[in-house]
């Protein structure tokens, strides 16, 4: 069947380049760039450990560049269960290269909004080798892995973003799953080329930390540490006290108390590398920028949080993306408010720059991997192979452009707070909508009246649950400020919320006392707040939390006023 169309792909990169040098497929590069040296893989099981981790079967598998042919068989009864609950494990059989058979393997669907596909489409899959094992004698592994993922790469037609960025993070000592590729069939249906990725499990933790019994949290979908994240593994209580303590440290009002509290609960040095790499690769869907696609491991030996990257299939999308913006997520924002840590972050950008610029090393990795993937796509269809050539060319162009941009950015001064006018007032334009519900309406509208006004509208949708806002970020120096706007409501019925019900204004993370509900005419709203740090980015929020109704915020009246220092009492 399909396997007869393909060359055997369970070969090492060395063997493949021998083929290339003989002219069978094409011209080989003059030299084979090696993967970026990964501290966690090559030097120790934990980057702070002095004892080298013994090599195992999984090292050889990932380093060989093997592209396995995986034929997955799911019986009809198990398929029925999977269609009813696609995130629950069912049993399957895996045949690798028509030679090795793994039975009673756990399989379920994976992916979120962008990459998720149903089982009868081209699904992304999670495989757990010993999910249904009974007793230690029954346990099995796939090249030393207990858990791995098959990503459909529908958002990365180069199939290389996850691999390149995994190597970048690991080369800096950040615990990150290893990546290779596989050709996949499901019940004799050819699904094509997949990205094979190591899972976050106990074996993964043992590779990177001296103690793997700590708690590992899954960041979930668009969630920060202010929610009870899903616990994936770990000993101890399930009360999320470690997460709550980290959040409390980041939100401590007094900066002099805040910094030591954060340092007790977070590996700050590794976190600076984590943020720097997320920004340099432009991981727009990661933790720092979008509070998404991450894991947190609380290391029992240090009692500190370690952030781990995930979901790196949409990288380098904007070569001009800023690495100097202040991230808005809870931990990243708090860390970047510390001037000493901010300076270290700037130093870290300079230290990491040679990994990106010049782009030769990354492009060399692309050139080394492309020849082992293209023949597989050619065997599927000439059209796919041609499209793949185009995607690789585009990826290289983005890498070169990003290299030049980063070289320019690292020595730029940090952004400065914007200027206020002679009355200490700043007009606030360029707001963006945000929502925790699918059917809330955001619209810029003209409102009739005397005088007529232009406004930002939020309207509750048919679901009867509206938690939505207009937002704007602004960088501010130390001082006291007043955020103000004129607002008008119609038929608003409030949802009670810890940060404030109905319609109102505040800054993100703060609680407001005012609320507009029912139907009101234009009403002035004000919210005062203090910036205690030398510089801090805040997110201004004009929101509606209701079961029905709508609110208008007058665009011209959205202002920020810098208040004069209060006189001592």
Number of C-alpha atoms within 10 A of each C-alpha: 6 11 15 8 11 15 11 13 19 16 16 17 18 12 11 17 21 12 15 17 15 11 11 9 14 12 13 18 13 7 9 15 17 12 17 18 15 20 20 25 23 16 18 21 25 23 21 13 14 11 12 15 18 12 12 10 12 16 15 14 20 19 15 16 20 18 25 20 24 19 22 20 18 19 12 10 10 15 18 13 13 21 14 10 13 18 15 13 20 24 22 22 20 23 17 19 17 11 7 10 13 16 16 18 24 20 26 21 23 20 17 12 7 8 18 18 18 13 16 10 9 20 22 23 23 23 25 25 25 22 18 16 16 9 8 8 7 9 13 19 15 19 13 14 20 22 24 21 22 24 28 25 22 18 15 18 19 22 25 25 22 26 23 22 25 23 20 23 24 21 20 20 22 26 30 27 23 23 22 23 23 23 24 22 20 19 15 12 14 15 17 17 22 22 24 25 22 21 22 22 18 18 15 20 23 15 22 24 22 20 16 23 19 21 21 27 23 21 25 15 15 14 18 20 18 13 12 17 19 14 16 15 17 18 11 10 9 12 9 17 11 17 20 15 15 22 20 15 23 22 17 15 14 10 17 12 11 18 18 12 17 24 17 16 22 23 18 18 14 18 20 22 21 24 24 23 24 23 23 25 25 24 28 21 20 23 29 27 19 17 23 23 23 23 23 21 25 23 22 17 12 12 15 21 27 21 25 24 24 22 18 25 24 20 27 22 15 15 20 17 19 15 22 19 14 24 23 20 17 19 22 20 17 24 24 23 20 19 13 10 17 17 12 16 21 19 15 18 24 16 12 16 17 14 16 21 19 18 20 17 17 24 20 17 18 21 17 20 19 16 18 21 19 18 17 22 20 16 17 18 11 13 10 16 18 13 14 20 15 13 16 19 13 12 22 18 15 19 24 18 18 25 23 17 18 23 17 10 17 19 12 10 9 15 11 10 13 11 10 13 11 7 9 13 17 17 13 17 11 9 16 13 19 15 17 12 15 13 16 23 17 18 13 14 15 14 15 9 7 6 6 9 16 16 22 22 26 29 22 25 18 12 12 14 19 29 22 26 26 22 18 17 18 14 15 21 17 12 16 17 20 16 22 19 21 19 26 21 24 17 15 23 22 22 17 11 12 8 13 21 23 27 31 25 29 25 20 16 14 14 15 17 11 15 16 22 22 16 15 14 10 14 14 13 20 17 19 16 14 14 16 16 18 12 19 19 21 19 14 23 24 26 28 36 27 26 20 22 23 27 27 27 30 23 22 14 18 19 17 22 18 19 16 10 9 7 5 4 3
